[in-house]
Amino acid sequence: MHIIVGLGNPGKKYDATRHNVGFEAIDLLAKRNNIEVKRLKHKALCGEGNIGGKKVMLVKPQTFMNLSGQSLLDIVQFYKIDPKNLIVIYDDIDVAVGSLRIREKGSSGSHNGMKSIIYQLQTDQFPRVRIGVGKPQFGDLADYVLGRFPKEEIPTMIETIERAALASEMIVTDGVSLAMNRYNG
């Protein structure tokens, strides 16, 4: 089984913010693959189904971004998942708006949700799909990531979230290397 996790913050006030693009990718994966992500379990909204004939669980942690690792630790331990079968989708300020960066493993960079996951799991050996949201030119970083996209960036981000969902499906069906070759950039 693969577990695909989208990072974000629960609650309507965070909908459509930069920090919640991971949740949006999970919503799109759920819609594309007829999976309901409604069950509250392991401090997360979860839904199980299949992608390309392979069993998956889609997850939206409800612990708030900076504590995402608490939810994932519960899931990984309960299902005894190899971290290589965990895919984390999240926003990244170090990637240009509209770009994707898929990696097989790696550090958390400046992302607090990823720091929590790596700390709780005690490994960084899992694939991740980083959705570029860009950096603020000035102002507070927290305000930036908790803010919404300007109108002119919305079409680009809709397309990027769709590519993130497609890349995640490809990781499940064909492996991370092929997804990196097709979707990075």
Stockholm file with secondary structure:
# STOCKHOLM 1.0

chainA/1-185         MHIIVGLGNPGKKYDATRHNVGFEAIDLLAKRNNIEVKRLKHKALCGEGNIGGKKVMLVKPQTFMNLSGQSLLDIVQFYKIDPKNLIVIYDDIDVAVGSLRIREKGSSGSHNGMKSIIYQLQTDQFPRVRIGVGKPQFGDLADYVLGRFPKEEIPTMIETIERAALASEMIVTDGVSLAMNRYNG
#=GR chainA/1-185 SS CEEEEECCCCSGGGTTBGGGHHHHHHHHHHHHTTCCCCEEETTEEEEEEEETTEEEEEEEECSCGGGHHHHHHHHHHHHTCCGGGEEEEEEETTSCTTCEEEESSCCCTTCHHHHHHHHHHTCCCSCEEEEECCCCSSSCHHHHHTSBCCGGGHHHHHHHHHHHHHHHHHHHHHCHHHHHHHHCC
#=GC SS_cons         CEEEEECCCCSGGGTTBGGGHHHHHHHHHHHHTTCCCCEEETTEEEEEEEETTEEEEEEEECSCGGGHHHHHHHHHHHHTCCGGGEEEEEEETTSCTTCEEEESSCCCTTCHHHHHHHHHHTCCCSCEEEEECCCCSSSCHHHHHTSBCCGGGHHHHHHHHHHHHHHHHHHHHHCHHHHHHHHCC
//
